[in-house]
Amino acid sequence: MFVPSSAVPDPVRGRRAGQNPAMTIELIPLCTATVTLADPILIPGAPSGMRAIAECLSWDCEGERLNAHLRGSAAADWMTVDAAGVGTIDARGLLETDDGALIYTWYHGRLDLSAGPGASPAYSAPLYETGDERYAWLNRIQAVAKGIVAADAKQIVYEICEVR
């Protein structure tokens, strides 16, 4: 006997196959991050593509829920760029909030550089780690970001939101 796939229950979500769950994605504004970059150090011909290491000269987050700035100088984007011009973002740094909390942040994402810097937005998924109880909520969230890269590739401005 033939049983249509729509009649077979989905054991993972308790729904029938082919049905979409009643789910929404909510974006809660977190901050605007402005990152100023040094000239990249380029390593062409690496196994994963060209490596473009851009140290962060400044990293400022401003918003109702998060205000922080770069702490120290150990922050960079270790991007790789493939033959088609697609960049894989791999950034990390240490932020210090206006009230003294230390927050490690890192994010991966994509950036289409095929038409040059500034032609396409950058997309990333930031994560945060802190031991400061005032900001422990950051340890539990997933954020998403969309950024605009300056034409000279010296600055990127991200709008960052918490996903709920």
C-alpha positions as CSV (number, residue, x, y, z in Angstrom):
1,M,0.0,0.0,0.0
2,F,1.3,3.5,-0.9
3,V,1.3,6.0,1.9
4,P,1.9,9.7,0.8
5,S,4.9,11.3,2.5
6,S,2.6,13.9,4.0
7,A,0.9,11.2,6.0
8,V,4.1,10.0,7.6
9,P,4.7,11.8,11.0
10,D,8.0,13.7,11.4
11,P,9.5,12.2,14.6
12,V,11.8,15.1,15.2
13,R,9.2,17.9,15.3
14,G,6.0,15.9,15.8
15,R,4.6,17.2,12.5
16,R,3.7,15.6,9.3
17,A,6.4,15.6,6.5
18,G,6.0,18.5,4.1
19,Q,4.4,20.8,6.7
20,N,6.3,23.9,7.8
21,P,6.5,24.5,11.5
22,A,4.9,27.6,12.9
23,M,8.1,29.4,13.6
24,T,9.3,33.0,13.4
25,I,12.7,34.5,13.7
26,E,12.9,37.7,15.7
27,L,15.9,40.0,15.5
28,I,16.6,42.2,18.6
29,P,19.0,45.1,18.0
30,L,22.2,44.6,20.0
31,C,24.6,47.3,18.7
32,T,26.3,48.9,15.7
33,A,29.9,47.8,15.4
34,T,32.4,50.0,13.6
35,V,35.7,48.2,12.9
36,T,38.7,50.0,11.4
37,L,41.3,47.8,9.7
38,A,45.0,48.0,9.0
39,D,46.3,47.2,5.5
40,P,45.9,43.5,5.1
41,I,48.8,41.1,5.0
42,L,48.3,38.8,2.0
43,I,49.4,35.2,1.7
44,P,48.4,34.2,-1.9
45,G,48.3,30.5,-2.9
46,A,47.5,29.1,0.5
47,P,45.6,25.7,0.5
48,S,42.2,27.4,1.3
49,G,42.8,30.3,-1.0
50,M,44.4,33.7,-0.5
51,R,44.7,34.5,3.2
52,A,44.1,38.2,4.0
53,I,45.0,39.0,7.6
54,A,43.6,42.4,8.6
55,E,44.5,43.6,12.1
56,C,41.8,45.7,13.8
57,L,43.0,49.2,14.7
58,S,39.7,50.0,16.5
59,W,36.5,48.1,17.2
60,D,33.6,50.2,18.7
61,C,30.2,48.8,19.6
62,E,27.4,51.2,20.3
63,G,23.9,50.4,21.3
64,E,21.2,50.4,24.0
65,R,22.3,46.9,25.1
66,L,26.1,46.9,24.4
67,N,28.7,49.6,24.5
68,A,32.3,48.4,24.2
69,H,35.6,49.2,22.6
70,L,38.6,47.2,21.5
71,R,40.9,46.2,24.4
72,G,44.5,45.5,23.5
73,S,45.8,44.9,20.0
74,A,45.3,41.2,19.5
75,A,42.3,41.5,17.2
76,A,42.2,40.6,13.5
77,D,40.2,39.1,10.7
78,W,41.9,36.1,9.3
79,M,39.8,36.0,6.1
80,T,40.4,33.6,3.2
81,V,39.3,34.5,-0.3
82,D,38.7,31.8,-2.9
83,A,39.3,31.9,-6.6
84,A,35.7,33.2,-7.2
85,G,36.3,36.1,-4.9
86,V,34.2,34.8,-2.0
87,G,35.7,35.8,1.4
88,T,35.2,33.6,4.5
89,I,35.4,35.9,7.5
90,D,37.2,34.7,10.6
91,A,37.4,37.6,13.1
92,R,38.1,37.7,16.8
93,G,38.9,40.2,19.4
94,L,38.6,41.4,23.0
95,L,36.1,44.1,23.9
96,E,35.9,46.1,27.1
97,T,32.5,47.6,28.0
98,D,32.1,51.2,29.1
99,D,31.6,49.8,32.7
100,G,34.8,47.6,32.6
101,A,33.5,44.1,31.6
102,L,35.8,42.1,29.3
103,I,34.0,40.3,26.4
104,Y,35.7,38.0,23.9
105,T,34.0,38.0,20.6
106,W,34.4,36.0,17.4
107,Y,32.5,35.6,14.2
108,H,32.5,33.8,10.9
109,G,30.7,34.9,7.8
110,R,30.8,35.5,4.1
111,L,31.7,38.5,1.9
112,D,31.4,38.5,-1.9
113,L,34.5,40.4,-3.1
114,S,34.1,39.4,-6.8
115,A,33.1,43.0,-7.7
116,G,35.6,44.5,-5.2
117,P,35.3,45.8,-1.6
118,G,32.2,47.8,-0.8
119,A,30.1,46.2,-3.6
120,S,28.4,43.6,-1.5
121,P,27.4,43.4,2.2
122,A,29.2,41.2,4.7
123,Y,27.2,38.7,6.7
124,S,28.4,37.1,9.9
125,A,27.3,35.3,13.0
126,P,29.0,36.7,16.2
127,L,29.3,34.9,19.4
128,Y,30.3,36.3,22.8
129,E,32.1,35.0,25.9
130,T,32.4,36.7,29.2
131,G,32.8,35.9,32.9
132,D,31.2,39.1,34.0
133,E,27.8,38.4,35.5
134,R,26.3,41.7,34.2
135,Y,26.8,40.5,30.7
136,A,26.4,36.7,31.2
137,W,23.3,36.9,28.9
138,L,25.7,37.4,26.0
139,N,27.0,33.8,26.6
140,R,23.6,32.4,25.8
141,I,22.7,34.3,22.6
142,Q,23.4,33.9,18.9
143,A,23.8,37.1,17.0
144,V,23.7,37.9,13.3
145,A,25.3,40.8,11.5
146,K,25.1,42.6,8.2
147,G,27.9,45.0,7.4
148,I,28.9,47.5,4.8
149,V,32.6,47.5,3.8
150,A,34.2,50.8,2.8
151,A,35.4,50.9,-0.8
152,D,39.0,51.2,0.4
153,A,38.4,48.2,2.7
154,K,39.7,50.1,5.7
155,Q,36.4,50.1,7.7
156,I,33.4,47.9,8.1
157,V,30.2,48.9,9.9
158,Y,27.9,46.1,11.1
159,E,24.4,46.2,12.4
160,I,24.3,43.4,15.0
161,C,21.1,41.7,16.3
162,E,20.4,38.9,18.7
163,V,18.4,36.1,17.1
164,R,15.3,34.9,19.0
